[in-house]
Amino acid sequence: MTNEELIAKLKPIIAPYVQDEEAFKNLSEDTDFVNDLKINSANLVDIILDIEDAFDIRLENEDMEQMLDVKSAMDIVTQKLKP
């Protein structure tokens, strides 16, 4: 899965929780969930649970703690999808 495909799959997962629509329009690997998109920590947990469901993966606590931006989410998902 390419980075573009992965971002395309992550966008609808993240969208319901975004508080800054302008930042969401410019979503990239460098986008920070809290600082850029203004997503609160409770909603960040919801995003992580939705990512687990969408990609049929299980995330450990350490994965969740690192998932603060789009790039780290992509890296963790890619790692979990490896056979």
Contacts in CASP RR format, 6 or more apart in sequence:
PFRMAT RR
TARGET T0000
AUTHOR 0000-0000-0000
METHOD contacts of the structure
MODEL  1
MTNEELIAKLKPIIAPYVQDEEAFKNLSEDTDFVNDLKINSANLVDIILD
IEDAFDIRLENEDMEQMLDVKSAMDIVTQKLKP
1 9 0 8 1.000
1 78 0 8 1.000
1 81 0 8 1.000
3 29 0 8 1.000
3 74 0 8 1.000
6 74 0 8 1.000
6 77 0 8 1.000
6 78 0 8 1.000
7 27 0 8 1.000
7 28 0 8 1.000
7 29 0 8 1.000
7 70 0 8 1.000
7 74 0 8 1.000
9 54 0 8 1.000
9 55 0 8 1.000
10 51 0 8 1.000
10 70 0 8 1.000
10 73 0 8 1.000
10 74 0 8 1.000
10 77 0 8 1.000
11 27 0 8 1.000
13 47 0 8 1.000
13 50 0 8 1.000
13 51 0 8 1.000
13 54 0 8 1.000
14 24 0 8 1.000
14 27 0 8 1.000
14 33 0 8 1.000
14 37 0 8 1.000
14 39 0 8 1.000
14 47 0 8 1.000
15 24 0 8 1.000
17 37 0 8 1.000
17 39 0 8 1.000
17 43 0 8 1.000
17 44 0 8 1.000
17 46 0 8 1.000
17 47 0 8 1.000
18 24 0 8 1.000
18 37 0 8 1.000
18 38 0 8 1.000
18 39 0 8 1.000
19 37 0 8 1.000
19 38 0 8 1.000
19 39 0 8 1.000
19 40 0 8 1.000
20 36 0 8 1.000
20 37 0 8 1.000
20 38 0 8 1.000
23 31 0 8 1.000
23 36 0 8 1.000
23 37 0 8 1.000
23 38 0 8 1.000
24 37 0 8 1.000
27 37 0 8 1.000
27 70 0 8 1.000
28 70 0 8 1.000
29 69 0 8 1.000
29 70 0 8 1.000
29 71 0 8 1.000
29 74 0 8 1.000
30 69 0 8 1.000
30 70 0 8 1.000
30 71 0 8 1.000
31 37 0 8 1.000
31 69 0 8 1.000
31 70 0 8 1.000
32 68 0 8 1.000
32 69 0 8 1.000
32 70 0 8 1.000
33 39 0 8 1.000
33 44 0 8 1.000
33 47 0 8 1.000
33 67 0 8 1.000
33 68 0 8 1.000
33 69 0 8 1.000
33 70 0 8 1.000
34 40 0 8 1.000
34 41 0 8 1.000
34 44 0 8 1.000
34 68 0 8 1.000
36 69 0 8 1.000
39 47 0 8 1.000
44 67 0 8 1.000
45 64 0 8 1.000
48 59 0 8 1.000
48 64 0 8 1.000
48 67 0 8 1.000
51 57 0 8 1.000
51 59 0 8 1.000
51 67 0 8 1.000
51 73 0 8 1.000
51 77 0 8 1.000
52 58 0 8 1.000
52 59 0 8 1.000
55 77 0 8 1.000
55 80 0 8 1.000
55 81 0 8 1.000
57 77 0 8 1.000
57 80 0 8 1.000
57 81 0 8 1.000
58 80 0 8 1.000
59 67 0 8 1.000
59 76 0 8 1.000
59 80 0 8 1.000
63 76 0 8 1.000
63 80 0 8 1.000
66 72 0 8 1.000
66 76 0 8 1.000
67 73 0 8 1.000
67 76 0 8 1.000
END
